[in-house]
Amino acid sequence: MLKKLIMAAIAVTMPVSAYAEINFDNPGGNNLAEEINNTGLALPALEAAPADKGFWSWIFGGGSSASKGKEWTIMVFLNAKNDLERFGMYDINEMEMIGSSAKVNIVVQLGRIEGYDSTDGDWKGVRRYLIKKDNDTKKISSPVVEDLGEVDMGDWNSVPAFTNWAKAKYPASKYMLIMWNHGSGWEKNARARLAKGISYDEQSGNHINTPQLGAALAQVGKLDVYGADACLMQMAEVAYEIKDNITYIVSSEETEPGDGYTYNDFLKPVVAKPTMGAEELARTAVNAYSDHYAKLKQGYTQSVVKSAAIPRFTALTNDWVKAVMAAGDKAIVKTARSSAQSFAISDNKDLYHFVKLVSDASSNAAVKTRGAALMNYISGSLVVHNRHGNGQGGWYGPEEYDNAFGIAVYAPGYSMDAGYENLKWFAAAQWDEFINWYMAQ
């Protein structure tokens, strides 16, 4: 029986004349590869059955999904159920300028709401799309894979519902999830001129806070790259919350313009080189965003954080905090906090710059040594790619980001906002003790 199965498998790809020359019934046994070689035909080399597949799968063409399937599935959770709706429609059309390919899936869950944008039929609700290439930049032509009706995209459970569906329906070797919406860093409450978020759904009034984002991503499974197409999300507090099943985190320390990512600029090199790894794709996202806003002479920040480096980063931060408090450098810290690179939420400070200002002003050897260790680790291991550029005008005048090194941290001047104690960073780092120490008289 075994011989018959082998004969049948070979016969599919071998001329009859060659098949007749192979001796399958040599009583002394035969080397199948040698018999085939004796025919003089140039045939593909026989491979051993893969260790993770059965023999029959090998014979009848099983093989790994990675060898025959997609390289990347890029999933975009695009919550436009708010005042960003028109930008969401623009971004879908940017994605369609490139479209999914033989090796790359681009899958979107798009939510719309009444009152902001009437384009493309002014439909409402939530739909899922497989993005296809087209030349119409004003209308979504990609097929609607599912129409979900009304879904609360401010409910954190909607994130794993989408991503797990996308992974099952459009499997690939590697996955990226992009969260598209307003963002306000770790904070759960809105600040002036900022919508609370991430993922603010005006219809339900709900949004996803940082602990909920961590819970959502814990149910998503492995992500090679997580991108926040949202404001103010590249913070130690957020990165620590979501680090466990993500390889690279792409986000901005500062606010993003309403247009956010320029998706055609990002997706074009990915589709052209689908074999790129996770770090290269993360760098590609940063470069596409940065190049676009540099050309427009708008200020920007964008960086890549390596999740595997976060535990060591946290330990080095704790070492530095303990040294500063032991040295009693409270006045230096207060001055440095006021002068450190800040962003639209003024309590968000670039951590590297903050540490540098303290270290430069301190005369304590331990503060300087541990500060240097922390800064070197941020620039050498934690933040693997960082770009920033200055602009002529933002909300408050010229935008200057010369001291944006890729990771921000919460450093309030007067009081700690409610909800900070709910963060995993609060438990793992001694940053809250540091805040209370320097704020105390």
N, C-alpha and C positions, 0 to 999 in steps of 0.2 A: 504493500500500500504506500509506503513512504516513497519508494522509487517512482510510482505512478504519479504521486503528487509533485515530485521534483520535475519529472518529465513534462507534466502539464504546465508547470510554471515556466520552464525553459522554452517550451514550444511556442509560447505566446510571442517571444521576442527573437526566435531563431528560425532561419529558413529550413524548409523540409529536408533539403539535401544535406545540410550540416547535421540535422537531428539524426539522420539515418546513419551517419558515420560514428556516432558515439555508442560505445559498448556499455550498456547498463547491466548486462548479464554476465560479466566476467566472473567466473566462479571464484577466482582468486581475490575478488574485491577490486574496486577501481577508484582512482582519484578523479573525482568529477571535474575539478578545475583543470587537471592535466588532459582529460579526454576532450574538454571543450577547446583547450589550447591547441590540441592536435588537429582541429578542424581548420586552423589557419585564419579564423575569423577574428576581427578586432571587436571584442565584446567588452562591456563594462565588467570590471573586476567584481567577483562575488564578495560580499561582506558578511561577516558573522552576524547572527541575529542579535539585535540590540539587547542589552542586559535588562532593560525595563519593559521589553515587549516579548510576547510569546513567539514561538517559531512560526506559527501559522500567520501571525501578523506580518512577520518578515517576508514570508513567501508571497503573501497575497497583497503586499504593498502598504502595510500599515505605516511605519515610520513615525517620527516625532512631528507634532503639530508645528514646532518652530521651523522645521525644514520646509514645510509646505504652506504654512499660514502666514499671517501678518507679523510684521516686526513690531509695530506700534499701534495701540489704540489710544487716541487722545480724546478724553471725555471732558466736555465743557458743561458745567452746571450753571446755566445762564439765567439768572433770576432778574428779569427785566420788569418785574411787577412793582415798579416805582418810577421815579422821575428820570431814570436812566434808560427808559424803554427804547427811545430812538437810537441810542448808541448800540443797544443790543441788536437791533435790526441791521445797523451798519456792519456790525462785527460778523453776523451770519453771512452777509454778502461778501465780506472780505474772505471768510473761510471758503466760500464757493468759488472765489477766484483761483483757488488751488484744488480743492476737493480731495476726497479720499482716493486712494490709489491701490494698485495691486498689493502693496505692502503696508499701507497705512490706513487705518480707519479713523475718521473724524466724526464723533458722535456728540450730539447736543441735546440737552433738555432745556427748552426755552419756555419761559413763562411771561405772559403779557397781562396787562390790566387796563381798565377803562381810564381815559382821560389824558393820556400823554402823547400817544402816537397813533395815527390812523392809517399808516401805510400798509401795503400788502393785504388788503381786505379787512383790516382793522379787527381781526379775530381776537378772541379773548381765551384765556385758559392756559394750559400747559401741553406742549407737544414735544415729541422726541423725533429727531432727524438723524439720518445718515447723510452727511454732507457730500454732495456731488458737485463736480465742477460745472460752471456755466459762465456765460458772458454778460448776464443781466445783473447789474450792480444795484438795482432798485427793488428787485423782487426775489423772494426766496423760492427757488425752483427745486430744491432737494426734496426727496420723498419724505412724507410724514410716516414714520415707522409705527408710532403709537400716538393717539390723541387721548390724553389722560383727563381732559375736562379740567375741573377746578382742583388744584393741588396746592397745598400750603408749602411754598418753597422757603419759608422762614422756619419750618419744622425740621430739626436736624435729621429726623428719620428719612426725609425725602432724599438725602444725599446717598446713603448706602442703597436705598431702593433703586436709584438711578444707576449708580456705578456697578452694582452687582448684576443688574439687568444687562448693562452694556458689556461687561466682561463675559457674561454667558453667551450673549448673542454675537458679539464681535471679538472673539478671543485673539490674543496676540502674545508675542514673547515679552513685551514690555508695555507698561501702562503709565499714562500721565492723566491726572485730574486737575482741571482748572476751575477754581471757584470764582465766579464773575458777579460782582455786585458792589455795593458800598462796603467800606470797611473802616474800622476805627481802632485797629490794634486789639489789645486784650480787653478793652473796656466794654462793659455791658450797657452803659448808658450813653446817650447822645451828648456831644459837646456842641457849642455854638458853631453853626454853619456845617456841621457834620451829621450825616444820618447814622444812626446806630446800626451795627452789623458785626459780623459779616452776614450777607444774604438777608437783607431787609425786604420783607413782603408787606407792602402797604395794605393789601387787601385783608390780610389776617391780622396785621399789626405785630407779627412775630419776627424775630431774627434769631440767628444762631450765635450764641455767645461762645467764648473760647473753650470752656469745659465741654459744651455740647459739640463743638467742632471736633475735639479730641475723641469724644464718644462716637461720633459719626464715622470718622476715619478708622477707628478701631474695628468697625464692622465692614469696612471696604476691602480689607485684605491688603496685600502688598501693592504699593505704588512706587514706581521707580522715580517719578517726579511729581511733586505737588506744586501747582502754581496758583498764586492769589492775584487775580486780575482785579484788584481792589486796593483801597488806600491803606497805608500805615500798618501793614501786616507783618513786616519783617522785624519782629521783636523777640527777645529772649523768652518772654512769657508765652508767646504763641508757639514758637519753635519747640520749646520743651513739651508743650501739651500734645503736639501731634507727631513727635519724632519717631515713635516706636515702629511703625511699619512703612516709613517713607525713606527713600534713599537721599533725595535732594529736595530742598525747599527753595522755590523761587518766589520772591516777594519784594515789595518796596518799603523802605523806611518812611518815605514821604507819601503824601497824597498822589494819586494818579489823575491825569486829565480824564474827562468823561469818556473819551474815545479809548482809553486804556491800551491794551495790546493792539498792534496792527497785525491782524492774524495772517494776512497774505505774506507779509514779510517774515513772520515766524515759521509758517508752515511750508513755504517754498523750499528752503534748504532741507527740511526734514523729509519731504516727499522725494527730493532729489537724492538724498542719502539716507534711506530708511534704516540702514544697518548701524547708524550712529548709536553710541551707548547713552546711558542716562545722564552722565555728566556733560557730555557734548550737547545733548538736547537741551539741558538746563542752561548751558552757556549760550546756546543759540537763541533761546527765549529772551535772555537778558540783552544780548547784542541787538536783536531785532527791535526791541522796545527802545533801547538807548539810542541806536542809530536814527530811529525815526524822530525822536524828540530833539536830538541834537541838531538835525537838519532844520527843524522848526524854531530852533533857538529857545526852546522851553526848558525849564529846569526839570531834572529827573533824578531818581535814584532807583536802582534795581540790583539785586544781588542773589547769589546762590549760597545756601548754607548746607553743609554736609551733616546729615542727622547723626551719623555714627560718632561725630566729634562732640556732640552736645554734652554727654556725661562728663568728659574731661574738662570741657569749657566751664561747666557748672562748678566742678571742684576747684578749678583755678580762680574762678570768681569768688568763691567762698574764702580761699586763701588770701586773696587781696583784701576783701572786706574785713577779715579778722585782723590783718596787719594794720589797716588804716584806723580801725577803731582802737586797737591797742596803742597806736602811736598818738592818739588824741588829736588827729588832724581835722577836727570838725570845721574850723573856720576855712581851711583850705578846701574842704569838700563843698561847703556852701558856695564859695566863690566859683569853684569849678563847675558845679551844677548850673549856676546861672549863665556861665560862659560857654558851656558845651554845646555842640551842634544840636539844634532842636528842629522840630518839624511842626506841622500844622496843629497837632496837639502839643502844646509847649512843654508838657511834662515828659514827653518822649525824647530821650537824649541818645545820641550815638554813644555806645558804651566805650569803644576804643578811645574816642576823643575825650570823654569824661575821665577815663583812667589816666590818659596821658597828661591832662592838665593837673590832676592830683599829684602824679608822680613827679612832674617837673617842679612843682612848688614845694614838695615835701623834702625835708632833710633826713628822713628816716630811711635807713638802709633796707629794711624789710619791705617797706612800702614801695621803694623803687625796684627792688629785685622781683617782688611778686607782681608788681604792675607790668614790668617788662615781660615776664613770663606769660601773663594774661594777654597782653597786646600781641606778642609774637604768635600765640596760639590762635587768636582771632584772625590775624592776617595770613597765617601760614597753614592752618588746618580747618578751622571752622568755616570761614568765608572763603570759598574756593574761587569765586569770581565776583567782582564788584565793579559797578560803573555808576558814575554820577556826573551831572553837568549843571551848570548855572544857567539861569534864565533872566530875562529883563523884567518880568513882572508876574507876580502871583497875587494871592489875596492881600498880602501885606507889603507889596513892593518887590524889589529884586530878590530873586531866589539864589541863595548861595549855599552850595553843598560841598565845599572843598574838604570838609571834615566829616563827611559821611563815609564810614568805613565798612558798612554792610550789615550791622546788627544794632538795633536800638533796644533801650531798656526803659522801664518806667522809673522816673525819678522826680516825684512831686516836690513842690516847694513848701506846702503848708499842711496838707493832710492827705492821708491815703484814701483813695476812693473805695466805695463799697464793692465787694465782690473779689477783691484781690486775694482774700484768704481762701477762695475756692479753687485757685489755680494750683496745678501740680508744681509749678515753679516755686510757689510760696512754701511748699513743704520741703522741696529738695534744696533750694538755695537759701542763703542767709540774707537775701536782699531786703526782705521786709524788716529784719532787725537793723540793717544798715540804714534804711529809710527812717525808722523810728529814732535811731541814734542821732542822725545828723539834724533831724527836725526838732529834737528836744533842746530846750534852752540850756 
